[in-house]
């Protein structure tokens, strides 16, 4: 029997005000981050002509996740998650406004963009342990798969639209207007989160001496549970070897296909376009493949797409290959949070999500390596080599998790 419309997971979720506001705030924030990332990369490459310097500047956006992801997880257990989220959205708003002001005044330097990236990265470092956990906990247990799919689909859609918008804005208006629009987007996200009704059980604040012990305890929890070990291992491998490709897109697009800002924006939008379609399908069906092996398989699919993309005869074929690979990243991204919610003890969820953020923060290792390889052997060879290493890393992560079972 076909369920009545009001009994469908998507309908129930969008009838929940807290879910809607947190979902919308996350989508807008992600879009603005990608506008900033694309514009920052293109501007830096035009000024310096170095793929490595572009990689270094973009790396600053990932550093806070590496350095503070686990700490954010601990704090999200003992502090009001909504207040934490608001504070870091506000920091992103002020930082983007400052970059726009510096550009209008003719005083903008590349290092200013690096600082802005770091502050934006702080907001993303707390997102998984705060907003994403709040999104899933605002849903009924039976709707978690749909909630994950909707949030993942939205993240993919905004990762697609953000670079496209960034490329168009930069090409038509320049850097300052792009950052002013990003500033307005952060302001909307701030207002949405201000209206979220949120209640949580707050653990007693640990002393600074206990912070490390809390983080170590979260690692022990994760390594004892194979599904969580897969989440951490696959997340680390994917962010080091797969997602680092975006840092050399300005050089790759220009060298392989003669692409300008709009063409580079289109390439950057390809993977999230595929991920958006896969996320939409999972949301409408109300289910996702909630298995650790599916998460690794999704990552592998994108790595294969990367390998094929560098041999593409033109930018259209390259776009299609990255989009097909994006079907896999949708599965990867949806399970990244869902497996933690389903398998981690409730009292350790934010801490394990914080560790997941730390693994995402390992991305700078890949970004620097990708940038250095691109400068020495070319962007295409760099992407191919990193993809092969990523596939080997996935095999190692699955074998390690299997031994934990």
KAPERA-V869745 format. One record per residue. N is the residue number from 0. RES is the residue in one small letter. PSI is psi in whole degrees, -180 to 180 (NA if undefined). OMEGA is omega as a letter, one per 20 degrees, with the letter a starting at -180 (999 if undefined). BURIAL is + if it has 16 or more other ideal C-beta (glycine too) atoms within 10 Angstrom, else -. Layout:
# KAPERA-V869745
N_RES_PSI_OMEGA_BURIAL, N_RES_PSI_OMEGA_BURIAL
This chain:
# KAPERA-V869745
0_x_133_r_-, 1_x_128_a_-, 2_x_147_r_-, 3_x_150_a_-, 4_x_-41_a_-, 5_x_-14_r_-, 6_x_1_r_-, 7_x_143_a_+, 8_x_-43_a_+, 9_x_-41_a_+, 10_x_-44_r_-, 11_x_-42_a_+, 12_x_-44_a_+, 13_x_-1_r_-, 14_x_2_a_-, 15_x_107_a_+, 16_x_-42_a_-, 17_x_-42_r_+, 18_x_-47_a_+, 19_x_-45_a_+, 20_x_-43_r_+, 21_x_-40_r_+, 22_x_-48_a_+, 23_x_-42_r_-, 24_x_-40_r_+, 25_x_-42_r_+, 26_x_-44_r_+, 27_x_-44_a_+, 28_x_-42_r_+, 29_x_-43_r_+, 30_x_-44_a_+, 31_x_-37_r_+, 32_x_-39_a_+, 33_x_-32_r_+, 34_x_-49_a_+, 35_x_-42_a_+, 36_x_-47_a_+, 37_x_-47_a_+, 38_x_-42_r_+, 39_x_-45_a_+, 40_x_-46_a_+, 41_x_-45_r_+, 42_x_-45_a_+, 43_x_-40_r_+, 44_x_-38_r_+, 45_x_-36_a_-, 46_x_-41_a_-, 47_x_-29_a_-, 48_x_14_a_-, 49_x_122_r_+, 50_x_-32_a_+, 51_x_-43_r_+, 52_x_-39_r_+, 53_x_-45_a_+, 54_x_-41_r_+, 55_x_-44_a_+, 56_x_-45_a_+, 57_x_-27_r_+, 58_x_-31_a_+, 59_x_-23_r_+, 60_x_-23_a_+, 61_x_-21_a_+, 62_x_-43_a_+, 63_x_-31_r_+, 64_x_-39_r_+, 65_x_-45_a_+, 66_x_-29_a_+, 67_x_1_a_+, 68_x_-49_a_+, 69_x_-39_r_+, 70_x_-40_r_+, 71_x_-37_r_+, 72_x_-41_r_+, 73_x_-46_a_+, 74_x_-34_a_+, 75_x_-14_r_+, 76_x_-26_a_+, 77_x_-2_r_-, 78_x_160_r_+, 79_x_117_a_-, 80_x_-36_r_+, 81_x_-43_r_+, 82_x_-41_r_-, 83_x_-46_a_+, 84_x_-45_r_+, 85_x_-43_a_+, 86_x_-40_a_-, 87_x_-27_r_+, 88_x_-41_r_+, 89_x_-39_r_+, 90_x_-37_r_-, 91_x_-41_r_+, 92_x_-49_a_+, 93_x_-36_a_-, 94_x_-44_r_+, 95_x_-37_r_+, 96_x_-39_a_+, 97_x_-41_r_+, 98_x_-45_r_+, 99_x_-43_r_+, 100_x_-42_r_-, 101_x_-39_r_+, 102_x_-43_r_+, 103_x_-31_r_-, 104_x_-3_a_-, 105_x_23_a_-, 106_x_7_a_-, 107_x_132_r_+, 108_x_162_a_-, 109_x_-35_a_-, 110_x_-26_r_-, 111_x_-39_r_+, 112_x_-34_r_+, 113_x_-42_r_+, 114_x_-43_r_-, 115_x_-41_r_+, 116_x_-40_r_+, 117_x_-44_a_+, 118_x_-39_r_+, 119_x_-36_r_+, 120_x_-31_r_+, 121_x_-41_r_+, 122_x_-40_r_+, 123_x_-28_a_+, 124_x_-30_r_+, 125_x_-8_a_+, 126_x_-44_a_+, 127_x_-41_a_+, 128_x_-14_a_+, 129_x_-79_a_+, 130_x_-48_a_+, 131_x_-37_r_+, 132_x_-43_r_+, 133_x_-38_r_+, 134_x_-50_a_+, 135_x_-35_a_+, 136_x_-11_r_+, 137_x_-10_a_+, 138_x_155_r_+, 139_x_155_a_-, 140_x_-41_a_-, 141_x_-15_a_-, 142_x_8_a_+, 143_x_-43_a_+, 144_x_-42_r_+, 145_x_-39_r_+, 146_x_-44_r_+, 147_x_-46_a_+, 148_x_-42_a_+, 149_x_-45_a_+, 150_x_-40_r_+, 151_x_-45_r_+, 152_x_-43_a_+, 153_x_-43_r_+, 154_x_-41_r_+, 155_x_-43_a_+, 156_x_-43_a_+, 157_x_-29_r_+, 158_x_-27_r_+, 159_x_-49_a_+, 160_x_-33_a_+, 161_x_-54_r_+, 162_x_-38_r_+, 163_x_-47_r_+, 164_x_-41_r_+, 165_x_-44_r_+, 166_x_-44_r_+, 167_x_-45_a_+, 168_x_-43_a_+, 169_x_-42_a_+, 170_x_-38_a_+, 171_x_-38_a_-, 172_x_-28_a_-, 173_x_-179_a_-, 174_x_-45_a_+, 175_x_-48_r_+, 176_x_-36_r_+, 177_x_-43_a_+, 178_x_-31_r_+, 179_x_-39_r_+, 180_x_-40_r_+, 181_x_-39_r_+, 182_x_-44_r_+, 183_x_-39_r_-, 184_x_-44_r_+, 185_x_-36_r_+, 186_x_-40_r_+, 187_x_-44_r_-, 188_x_-40_r_+, 189_x_-45_a_+, 190_x_-36_r_-, 191_x_-46_a_+, 192_x_-32_r_+, 193_x_-27_a_-, 194_x_4_a_-, 195_x_130_r_+, 196_x_119_a_-, 197_x_132_r_+, 198_x_141_r_-, 199_x_156_r_-, 200_x_116_a_-, 201_x_125_r_-, 202_x_153_r_-, 203_x_140_a_-, 204_x_127_r_-, 205_x_153_r_-, 206_x_158_r_-, 207_x_-33_r_-, 208_x_-24_a_-, 209_x_-10_a_-, 210_x_-47_a_-, 211_x_-40_r_-, 212_x_-38_r_-, 213_x_-40_r_+, 214_x_-44_r_+, 215_x_-40_r_-, 216_x_-38_r_-, 217_x_-40_r_+, 218_x_-42_a_+, 219_x_-41_r_-, 220_x_-46_a_+, 221_x_-43_a_+, 222_x_-23_r_-, 223_x_-21_a_-, 224_x_110_a_+, 225_x_-41_a_+, 226_x_-39_r_+, 227_x_-35_r_+, 228_x_-39_r_+, 229_x_-44_r_+, 230_x_-50_a_+, 231_x_-44_a_+, 232_x_-47_a_+, 233_x_-37_r_+, 234_x_-45_r_+, 235_x_-49_a_+, 236_x_-45_a_+, 237_x_-41_a_+, 238_x_-28_r_+, 239_x_-48_a_+, 240_x_-22_a_+, 241_x_-62_a_+, 242_x_-13_r_+, 243_x_-13_r_+, 244_x_-29_a_+, 245_x_-24_a_+, 246_x_-21_r_+, 247_x_11_r_+, 248_x_-41_r_+, 249_x_-44_r_+, 250_x_-41_a_+, 251_x_-47_a_+, 252_x_-41_a_+, 253_x_-43_a_+, 254_x_-39_a_-, 255_x_-39_a_+, 256_x_2_a_+, 257_x_33_a_-, 258_x_145_r_+, 259_x_-165_a_-, 260_x_-41_a_+, 261_x_-43_r_-, 262_x_-39_r_+, 263_x_-39_r_+, 264_x_-39_r_+, 265_x_-43_r_+, 266_x_-42_r_+, 267_x_-26_a_+, 268_x_-10_a_+, 269_x_-54_a_+, 270_x_-48_r_+, 271_x_-24_r_+, 272_x_-46_r_+, 273_x_-41_r_+, 274_x_-36_r_+, 275_x_-43_r_+, 276_x_-43_r_+, 277_x_-41_r_+, 278_x_-38_r_+, 279_x_-43_r_+, 280_x_-44_r_-, 281_x_-37_a_+, 282_x_-43_a_+, 283_x_-34_r_-, 284_x_-20_r_-, 285_x_22_r_-, 286_x_157_r_-, 287_x_157_r_+, 288_x_86_a_+, 289_x_57_r_+, 290_x_138_r_-, 291_x_-39_a_+, 292_x_-32_r_-, 293_x_-35_r_+, 294_x_-45_r_+, 295_x_-39_r_+, 296_x_-38_r_+, 297_x_-42_r_+, 298_x_-42_a_+, 299_x_-39_a_+, 300_x_-40_a_+, 301_x_-38_r_+, 302_x_-40_r_+, 303_x_-40_r_+, 304_x_-39_r_+, 305_x_-45_a_+, 306_x_-42_a_+, 307_x_-32_a_+, 308_x_-38_a_+, 309_x_-15_r_+, 310_x_7_a_-, 311_x_141_a_+, 312_x_-21_r_-, 313_x_173_a_-, 314_x_-28_r_+, 315_x_-47_r_-, 316_x_-40_r_-, 317_x_-42_r_+, 318_x_-44_a_+, 319_x_-40_a_+, 320_x_-42_r_+, 321_x_-36_r_+, 322_x_-42_r_+, 323_x_-41_r_+, 324_x_-30_r_+, 325_x_-23_r_+, 326_x_-37_r_+, 327_x_-38_a_+, 328_x_-24_r_+, 329_x_-43_r_+, 330_x_-46_r_+, 331_x_-50_a_+, 332_x_-38_a_+, 333_x_-37_a_+, 334_x_-19_a_+, 335_x_-40_r_+, 336_x_-43_a_+, 337_x_-42_a_+, 338_x_-35_r_+, 339_x_-46_r_+, 340_x_-38_a_+, 341_x_-30_a_+, 342_x_-22_a_+, 343_x_144_r_+, 344_x_142_a_-, 345_x_-39_a_-, 346_x_-10_a_-, 347_x_4_a_+, 348_x_-49_a_+, 349_x_-36_r_+, 350_x_-41_r_+, 351_x_-38_r_+, 352_x_-34_r_+, 353_x_-39_r_+, 354_x_-36_r_+, 355_x_-41_r_+, 356_x_-40_r_+, 357_x_-42_r_+, 358_x_-37_r_+, 359_x_-38_a_+, 360_x_-8_r_+, 361_x_-9_r_+, 362_x_-37_r_+, 363_x_-29_r_+, 364_x_-46_r_+, 365_x_-38_a_+, 366_x_-47_r_+, 367_x_-43_r_+, 368_x_-45_r_+, 369_x_-44_a_+, 370_x_-44_r_+, 371_x_-43_r_-, 372_x_-41_a_+, 373_x_-39_r_+, 374_x_-29_a_+, 375_x_-41_a_-, 376_x_-3_a_-, 377_x_150_a_+, 378_x_-40_a_+, 379_x_-46_r_+, 380_x_-35_r_-, 381_x_-45_r_+, 382_x_-43_a_+, 383_x_-46_a_+, 384_x_-41_r_+, 385_x_-37_r_+, 386_x_-42_r_+, 387_x_-45_r_-, 388_x_-36_r_-, 389_x_-42_r_+, 390_x_-41_r_+, 391_x_-37_r_-, 392_x_-38_r_+, 393_x_-41_r_+, 394_x_-44_r_-, 395_x_-40_a_-, 396_x_-42_r_+, 397_x_-39_r_+, 398_x_-39_r_-, 399_x_-46_r_-, 400_x_-37_r_+, 401_x_-34_r_-, 402_x_-22_r_-, 403_x_-19_a_-, 404_x_NA_999_-
